[in-house]
Amino acid sequence: MKRFWNEVAVVLETGGYGIALDARPVRTPGRLPLLVPGIALAQAIAEEWRAVDGEIDPRAMRLTGLANAAVERIEPDPAPFLAGLAGYAETDLLAYRADGPEPLVERQATAWDPHLAWARARYDVHIETFAGVMHHPQPPATVARLQDALAARSPFELAALSPIVTLTGSLILGLALAERATDAETVWAAANLDADWQAELWGEDDLATATRAAHRAEYDGAVRFLALLEQPADEADQPGLA
């Protein structure tokens, strides 16, 4: 689709903030009204539409894509979406450790143990750690409490958490970021610790570098989406509000 509009505005509607293109409301691919819960997020999505030059590139409109997912895929029936993310409670990256060499073991402990300690205290759970990559079950109570923490999130928070959790391989890191117990750079570094170790030993190839850059762009978009959800804004100071 090519750009067909001149003006982009944020519109206060019943149920949230919408984006209008030449006074016509933006809808999701399934034709549902695209309404978001905060004006900061709405303004950022509006900027994506203002920035379109020629053809629409969905890769450059990550906030719009996440909002579409929240409205169309998650809000009507959160259960299937939750089930996919909740599975990471059983396979969390932080629980699976290298059995050598010792410098890698120590590096994992330094980067990952503080996040596990936070989760244990925050959710009053016991989290097992294991050497190797073979699957080991976590205590059922631990899985249930982590899943409950995820289920307490809004559809828009879940939309943002989905790429964060899947790209890092860690529900714990995603929840810690959502609760501001850590920051985005720390989470990214923790999630890529093993890859960084391998790159230090053997160097990076071009494909791995390009893949990592694409993943980082997707991750940064989700982090920004999550931050915008929490950002208060004074409507009177926001341009373009109709």
KOLLUMDO-598887 format. One record per atom (N, C-alpha, C): x, y, z; residue in one letter. Coordinates in pm, whole numbers, plus 50000, padded with zeros to 5 digits. Each point is the difference from the previous one (the first is absolute). Layout:
// residues N
XYZA ...
//
This chain:
// residues 242
500844988150000M 499165011950000M 500885012450000M 499645009749916K 500725012649998K 499295010350087K 500775009950041R 499425010750083R 498915007249921R 498845001650064F 498875006649936F 499505011950082F 500635003150110W 499515010250091W 500985011650009W 499465011150047N 500825011950021N 500185003050149N 498904999250076E 500045003850141E 499804987850090E 500725000050110V 499884989450102V 499675006850133V 498994994950068A 499605005950128A 499704989050101A 500165003450126V 499594991250110V 498625004550046V 499114990550015V 498605003150031V 499614992950129V 499425007550092L 499484994250123L 498654993649971L 499924986950023E 498784992549975E 499544993250128E 498784994950000T 499564991750111T 500794987049998T 500724997450106G 500804987950007G 501475001949970G 500425012449969G 501425002149977G 500295010849899G 501225000149952Y 500455009849902Y 500164993249865Y 499465006249898G 500144994849865G 500875009049915G 500344995249882I 500805007749904I 499155001749875I 499945012249950A 499195003049882A 500905004849888A 499744994949880L 500705004249879L 499015008049917L 500245013049991D 499045008849932D 498594997750054D 499904999350132A 498744998450073A 499404986149989A 500674990649936R 499524986249992R 500754991450100R 499314992750086P 500684992650106P 500834988449946P 501164998350060V 500844988449969V 499384987750064V 499984989149926R 499484987350050R 501084989349991R 499804989350074T 500904988749994T 499814992649867T 500894990849966P 499814992249877P 498654992849995P 499454996550117G 498704993750006G 498855009650009G 500305013149979R 498995010549994R 499415003850135R 500704997150108L 499575004750132L 500575014050022L 499315008550075P 500545013350030P 501314998850078P 501035007149955L 501294999750070L 499975010650110L 499704995650122L 499955008750116L 501034995550101L 500775009550052V 501044996850097V 499705007350130V 500534995050113P 499575005350130P 500635013150043P 501085004449937G 500665012250045G 500365009249885G 500025012950030I 500275009749894I 501464999749955I 500934996750092A 501414999449960A 500214989449893A 499394988250019L 500104989549900L 499295004149871L 498855006150012A 499265004349881A 500815010149918A 500645009450067Q 500805009949929Q 501184993449929Q 500624990250065A 501124993049938A 499564992049879A 498844993650008I 499464992849884I 499665009949888I 499435011450037A 499705010249899A 501265004449927A 501115001150073E 501265003949937E 500464989549899E 499744987450026E 500344989849902E 499245002249870E 498725003650010W 499205002649880W 500445012849931W 500405010050077R 500505012349938R 501314997549924R 500784990650048A 501314997449942A 499954991749872A 498844994549967V 499894991749879V 500285008649877V 500904995349917D 500365007049877D 499884990249885D 498945001349921G 499784990349894G 499234988050052G 500584988049984E 499334987950043E 500174997650150E 498974993950060I 500054996550142I 500944988250018I 500915001350095D 500924989150036D 499674995950144D 499334988750020P 499634995950136P 501204998950095P 501184997149948R 501184998750085R 500395013350063R 499585010949939A 500295013250054A 498895005050091A 498964991850019M 498855004150080M 499754989750109M 501004997850081R 499954989450102R 498945003050107R 499855012650037L 499005003350102L 498594997349948L 499765003549875T 498704997249939T 499754984949999T 501004992349963G 499844985549996G 499694994050135G 500675004750104L 499734994850134L 498615004050048L 499605012349967A 498655004350037A 498954991849927A 500244997149872N 499084991349926N 499864986450067N 501144994450044A 499974986950066A 499195000550128A 500195010750079A 499275001350126A 498505000649977A 499585007949901V 498575002149975V 499364987949934V 500704994149903E 499384989949916E 500244985750049E 501184997350056R 500354986350036R 499844997050148R 500255010050085I 500084997350143I 498725003950072I 499525012149980E 498815004650074E 498794990749984E 499704995149880P 498784991749987P 500104986850075P 501204994250010D 500174986950063D 501454998550046D 500345004850119P 501404999950044P 500574986050025P 499154990150026A 500494987050047A 501024993449907A 499744998949870P 501004993649914P 501325007449996P 499945013249999F 501215008149998F 500784998050130F 499295000150112L 500654997850129L 500674986450007L 499354989949947A 500544986450006A 501364999249933A 500145006849885G 501274999649931G 501115006650080G 499735011650057L 501025006850079L 500274993050132L 498964994750062A 500154993650131A 500894987849993A 500124994049883G 500874988449986G 501445002950034G 500405012649992Y 501385003650033Y 500294998850149Y 498974998750082A 500224997450143A 500684986650021A 499804990849906E 500604986650009E 501374999249935E 500325009249911T 501234998849921T 500845012650008T 499895007450107D 500655013050008D 501514999049980D 500525008849916L 501435000449971L 500855000050125L 499595007550101L 500835001950118L 500184987350082L 499154990249978A 500074987750079A 500984989849944A 500465002049877Y 500844990049933Y 501425005449986Y 500934993650070R 501365005050010R 501004991049929R 501085006149957A 501114992349942A 500704992150110A 500514988349964D 500804992450097D 501495002449979D 500375009249917G 501375004049977G 500085007949870G 501125006749980P 501145002050090P 499665009250116P 500835000250098E 499715007350123E 499775015049979E 500755006849912P 499715014349980P 498585002649949P 499484990949916L 498615001649952L 499024997350113L 500284989950080V 499144996950114V 499925012150093V 501145006150025E 500045011650090E 499295012049938E 500165001749870R 499365011249933R 498474998550004R 499524988049979Q 498554997750008Q 499495002750141Q 500724995350099A 499575002150138A 499945014850034A 501005007449957T 500055014350030T 498855007549934T 499684996549876A 498975007249925A 498604995250031A 499854987050029W 498664994350010W 499504998250143W 500894997350093D 499554997350138D 499215011550062D 500405012749978P 499215010950060P 498555000249952P 499764996449874H 498634999849949H 499214988450062H 500664988750018L 499324988850067L 499695003650145L 500945006750066A 499775004050139A 498815009650009A 499915009149903W 498865009349998W 498694992349984W 499954990749906A 498774992449975A 499614991750122A 500974993950065R 499714991950119R 499385008650110R 500555011950019A 499485008950105A 498675006349959A 499915004149874R 498815007149954R 498774991050000R 500174987549957Y 498854991149984Y 499974988750103Y 500965000150093D 500064989850105D 499984986049940D 500994997549912V 500064987249930V 501404994050014V 500074987249974H 501274992949993H 500304997049854H 501145004549951I 500374997949860I 501264991549995I 499894988549938E 501144991049986E 500895004649885E 501314997550012T 500925001949888T 500634986649965T 500354998449872F 500484987249951F 501205002149908F 500934990650001A 501125000149907A 499584992949873A 500275006349885G 499644993949873G 498715005649945G 499574994249887V 498835005249930V 498814990350002V 500164988550061M 498884990650010M 498915005850089M 498744998249958H 498895005750074H 499864993650138H 499785008650099H 499694995650137H 498815008250048H 499024993850061P 498825007550045P 500315008750121P 499365011450005Q 500015008450118Q 498874995650092Q 500055003450130P 498904996550089P 498675005649948P 498934992350005P 498705004849949P 499575013350061P 500275002050129A 499605012650063A 500765011849940A 501254997949965T 500795010549937T 499435003649865T 499704990049920V 499445002349868V 498675007450012V 499174995850093A 498685006250016A 500115014750039A 500915003150090R 500125013950044R 500585009049892R 500944995049924L 500545008049890L 498935002049892L 499224989849975Q 498925001349903Q 498945009750049Q 499725000050130D 499035009550056D 500515014349985D 501295001950020A 500595013449984A 499845004949857A 500144991149907L 499825003449859L 498535003049970L 499104991950054A 498575001649974A 499455013150056A 500695005750098A 499545012550059A 500285012049910A 500764998049894R 500365010949910R 498875002949901R 499915012449956S 498985004049904S 500344994549861S 499024999749910P 500284995549863P 501135007849934P 500085012950026F 501055008149938F 501374996850062F 500044997650129E 501254995750061E 500434986449948E 499044991049982L 500324986849946L 500525000949857L 499445009149922A 500505001849863A 501465004150001A 500395008650091A 501395004250010A 500884989050057A 499494992850097L 500794989550064L 500274988349906L 499124997749903S 500174988549913S 501354999949929S 500385010649925P 501334999649938P 501135000650101P 499795006850112I 501075000750101I 500304986150055I 498964992750035V 500184986750058V 500534990249895V 499435000349881T 500424990349899T 501425002749950T 500385012549987L 501345003149952L 501064997350105L 499665001950127T 500984997450107T 499954985650048T 498874993349978G 499844986450051G 499744999550148G 499575011350057S 499875000650146S 498755007750041S 499074993050065L 498855006650060L 500425008550118L 500994995450073I 500475007450117I 500575013549959I 500825000249897L 500555012749953L 498895009249951L 499004994549931G 498905008249953G 499205006150114G 499714992150101L 499255005250114L 500825010250078L 501304997650014A 500855009650071A 500045013349928A 500044999649867L 499995012449923L 498655007050013L 498914992549993A 498675005950012A 499775006450136A 500634994550103E 499835005350135E 501105009850039E 500835003649902R 501085009750020R 501004995550105R 500184986950011A 501024994750091A 501364999749932A 500035002449871T 501235000649924T 499765008849879T 501015001549915D 499875008749883D 500224992049873D 499665006249888A 500004993049872A 501404995449959A 501025008050025E 501354996249961E 500494988050082E 499684999850127T 500404988850085T 499324987249955T 498735000949964V 499274988249953V 500604994949869V 500275009149908W 500554995949871W 501364993350018W 500845005950085A 501324994150024A 499894986250064A 499094998550094A 499824987050065A 499524989549901A 499085003949913A 499444990549904A 501024995949895A 500955008749971N 500984997249894N 501374996150056N 500044996550126L 501274996650063L 500694988349929L 499264989449974D 500614988349936D 500475003249859D 499205007649925A 500405003749865A 501245008850001A 500075009050097D 501195008550012D 501244991750032D 499824990050084W 501114991250035W 500534992849876W 499094994649921Q 500414993149878Q 500685009449902Q 499485012349990A 500605009749909A 501415003850045A 500215000850130E 501345003050051E 500984988949965E 499504987650001L 500884988649972L 500264998349851L 498945001249918W 500104996249860W 499745011449903W 499585011450051G 499645011049911G 498564998949952G 499485010849945E 498625000249950E 500004998849848E 499014992849947D 499834999849854D 498935010249962D 499975003149871D 499115010749954D 498544996850024D 499624987449983L 498594996250020L 499605001750145L 500874995750092A 499695001650143A 499895014750038A 500865008249943T 499965014350029T 498715006449950T 499594996349877A 498775005649944A 498774995250078A 500004987250038T 498884994650076T 499895006850135T 501125001950065R 499985006550131R 499505014449989R 500415007149894A 499545013849982A 498495000449978A 499474990649924A 498554999549979A 499274997050130A 500524990650076H 499404996950130H 500075011950094H 501115007249997R 500135011650089R 498995010949963R 499775001949872A 499025010049958A 498604996250048A 499674987249990E 498694995350047E 499895001450151E 501074996650070Y 500045001250146Y 499845014650042Y 500745008949936D 499935014250037D 498595005549977D 499354995549894G 498635004649976G 499064995750110G 500154987550045A 499144995050108A 500295007150132A 501265002750026V 500375007250123V 499415014149998V 500085006549885R 499435013549990R 498494999750017R 499354990349940F 498554998550014F 499624998650147F 500744991550073L 499734997950142L 500205012950079L 501065007449968A 500275012550071A 498935010449972A 499525000649876L 498975009849966L 498694997150071L 499724987350026L 498794996550075L 500025005950140L 501195001450056E 500145004550138E 500255015050010E 500105006749885Q 500405014049999Q 498795009150017Q 499945007650109P 498885009550015P 500225011949907P 498935005849957A 500105011749912A 498825009250023A 500255013049992D 498955009950012D 499405002449861D 498724997149986E 499365001549870E 500185014149943E 500025010050086A 500095013849953A 501345002949934A 501014991950031D 501325002349943D 500254991549877D 499004992749952Q 500194990849889Q 499455006049872Q 500865002049898P 499505005249873P 499204989749924P 499065004449921G 499284991149909G 498844992750062G 499645003350123L 498884993150063L 498705006249954L 499174991949935A 498735005149947A 498874997550097A 
//
